[in-house]
Amino acid sequence: MMYLLLLIYASVKFVEPYKISSKSLDILINLQPDIDTTDIKTCKDGKFLSCTAATLNRENLNMDVVSLPGCMELMRKNKISPSFEDKVKAMETELTDYENKDGSCTAVFAAGKNEVSGIIEIRGRSFVIEPCFKFKGCHTWKEQDLSLIKESNDEKPRVETGSNFDMDPDKEILRQEGILDQETVVTYTVKFYYTKEFKDLVADIESYFNMIVTITNMGYINSKIPVMLKIHCIEMAYISEIWNPGQMLIEFGRYKPSYYDLRLAL
């Protein structure tokens, strides 16, 4: 289970990254294996097989063809349909995804004003690119331990039954409207919670959630589902992480007096 996010820092001392030498103008991510990552917050999560410092050529993000570590010549694939254009333009992050010819390499990136995050799949291996603060333009390239994800998915969460939400007849009407109308793009909002453990591991919490939202919206666009996700608010939850996802869900449900209180904004 992935840790769930306001990182406040008074000052950050930047050190210059090592000089980058790129033979190809389409290289998007440059790995910096000689940089010590022991003091980089995002590298302290034991659920990753490796964590390497990296820099990102932001100007290459909108190229039609890019190269990534371990995979060359990925082609930009997302084409925004007219029904999504206005919604996408209103977003603070930019959606970009790539795929190579045989589909063995895919990448989705969320680009904000000053940072880029992304998830990359390369021939059965999964990597995450996240911003960090060790030097100007710092990012980390982390390989996920897929065996831990499989173990988490194998555990079936226990769901408490009962009247957790007030049943509103109008919701059924809205649901039917959504079924019948496949053209109008509807935006829904989500309140995100995070734990102290997550805060201790993520360098830029807001950017992380922007990445999650962007990747979700990319899925909606590629699947032609007329829905867009937007962040409603972000709040720290003063509960400890539990490895079992079902138990974590139950404990979170008890965090506040009612489900209504959990859904309230700050």
N, C-alpha and C positions, 0 to 999 in steps of 0.2 A: 504494500500500500504506500502510495506516495505521501510524503509529509504534506500536511496542509499548512503568515505571510505578512507595521510601517517601519520600515527600516530607517532609522534616524541616525545620521552621522554628522558630527560637527565640522570635521575637516578631513580631507583625504589627501595624503601625500602621494603624488603620482611619480612613478619612475618610468623612464623611457623604455619601451620594449626593444628587444634586439632588432637589428636591421633586417628587413624582409627582402629576400631576393626571389622574385617570381619569374619563372621562365615563360609563363603563359599569361596573356592579358585577361583571360576569362576566369582565372582562379578567384573563387569567392572567399574561401577560408584558408588562412595560412597557419599551420600548426607551429608552435614555438616550444619544442620539447626541452630546450635547455633552461627554460624559466622555471624556477622553483615554485611549486604550487602548494606547498605545505601550509602557507598562511592565507590561501585563497578560500574564502568561506564556502563557496559552492563546491569545492573539492573535498570537503570533509564528510560528505554523505557516503557511508559505507555501502550503500546499495548500488554503487557504480563500479564497474570493473576497472576503469581507468579515468583519469582526468588530466587533460593537457591544456596548457595555456594556448591561446590562439588570438589572431587578429583577423578582422573581416574587412574585405574590400567593399565598402558600402556602395561605391559607384558602380559595381558590377551586379548589384542585386536585381536590376531591371533588364539585364541583358537577356537575349533570347536563348543563349546557350552559356552554361557555366560549368566549371569543374570543381569538385570537392575532394577532400582527402579520401583516397580509395575508390573514386569513381569519376570518370571523365565524361564530359559532354552530356550534361543533363539539359533537357530542353524545357523551356517555360511552357506550361500547359494550361493554366487557368485563363479562361475567357469569360469575362463578366457579362452576363445577359443584361439586356436593357432594364428588366424589372428590378435588378439588384444595384444598378449603377448609382442611384441617388443615395441608397443606404451605405454603400461602400465608401463613397466620397465623404460621407459624414463621419466615418470612423477615424479615430486618432492613430490607428495603426494600419500599415499597408499589407495587403495579402499577396503573397507570392508563393507559387509551388512549382516544382520541377520534377521531371522524370526522364530516365534514359530510354533508349530505343527498346530494349527488351524488358523494361519494367522492373529490373532487379535493383534499381536505385531510385528512391523517391525522396523529396525534401519539401518541407513546408516551413516558410519563414514569416515571422511577425516583426515588422520593422516600425519602431516608434521614432520619436524625434532624435533621440541620442543613442538608441540601443537596438540590437537585433537579437531575437531568440528564434529557435527553430528545432524541429524534430526531423532527423534524417534516418532513413532505412537503407542499409547497404548490404545486399546479398544475405539476408537473414540476421543481420546485426543491426542494433538500434543505437543511435547517437543523439545527444542533445547539445545544442549550442546555446549558451547563456551569457549575459553580460557579467563582468566582475569589475573590481575597483583597484586592482594592483598597479595598473599603469593606464595611461590614456588609450582608449580603444580596446581595453582588455575584454576578452571573452574566454570561456572555457568550453572545451570539446570533451564530452563525457560519454563513455560507452555504458549503456544500461545492462544490468544483469537480468536477462530475460527469464532466468530460472526463478528469480524471486517474484516476478510478475505472474508467472504461471502458478506458483504456489498460492499467491493471493487470490487468483481467479478460481482455483480449485475449491476454495473455502466458500461455502454457500452462506451468505449473510442471513441472520435471523431477523425477520421483520415483525415488529409488534403490530398486532391488529387492533382496531378500535377506531373511534371517531376522532382522529387526529386533526382533521380539517373539517370546517363547517361546510356542509354540502349546499351549494348555491345552485338553484335551478337555472340561473342565467349562464352558468358555466357550460351546461350541456348545449345551450343555444349557440354559444360562441364556438364550441367544439364542432358542431354541425356546420357552421359557417366556414370554418377552416377546412372541413372536408370538401365542401362544395366549391369553394373559391381557391383555385390553384395558381392565381396570378398575383394577387395583392401580397406584397412582402410585409409581414408583421414582425415587429421587434418586441422581444420579451426581455425582462431584466432579471438578473440573479444576484443575490447577496452572497458574497464569499466570506468564509471564515478561515482563519489559519491558527496554528498552534505555536507555542514558543519554540518547539523543536524545529518547525518549519522556518521560523524567523531566524534561528541560529544558523541555518544552512543556505538560505537564499539571499543573494546579494541585493537584488532589486525586486522587491515583492510585487510592486505594481506592474512592472514589466512582465513578470512571470504570469500574472493573471491576464494581462493583455494578450500574451502568447496563447494561453488556453482559449480565450474568447476568439482570437483570430483564426486559430486552427479549427475550432468548432464551426465558425462561419464559413470557412473554406469548404468544409464538408457539406454544409447546406447548399452552397453555390454549385459545387461539382455534382451534387445529387439533384439539383433543380428543386429543392425544397424551399418554398417561399417564407422562410423564417430567418431572423437574424438575432443573435445574442448580444446583449449589452450589459456591462457591469452596473449594478445598482449601487452597491457600496461594498466596502471591505472592512472586516472587523476581526480583531484578535480574540480567540476563544481561550479562556483560562482553564483548559483541560489538557491532560497529558495524552500523547500519542499511544495508541494501542495497536499492536501489529495485526490482530485479527480484525478485518474490516467490518464484519457483522457486529462485533462487540463495540467497535469504535462508533458505529452508527447509532447503536442503542445509547451509549454514554452521551453522545452529542445530543440526542433527542431529550435527554434529561438535563441538559446544560442550563436551560431556562425554564420558567414555570410552565410554559405552554409552547406549542408549535407556532402559535400566533406571535408570541414574543420573539421566537427565533427569526421570524421573517421580517420583523420591524427593522427599519433603517436606524442608524445611529442618531 
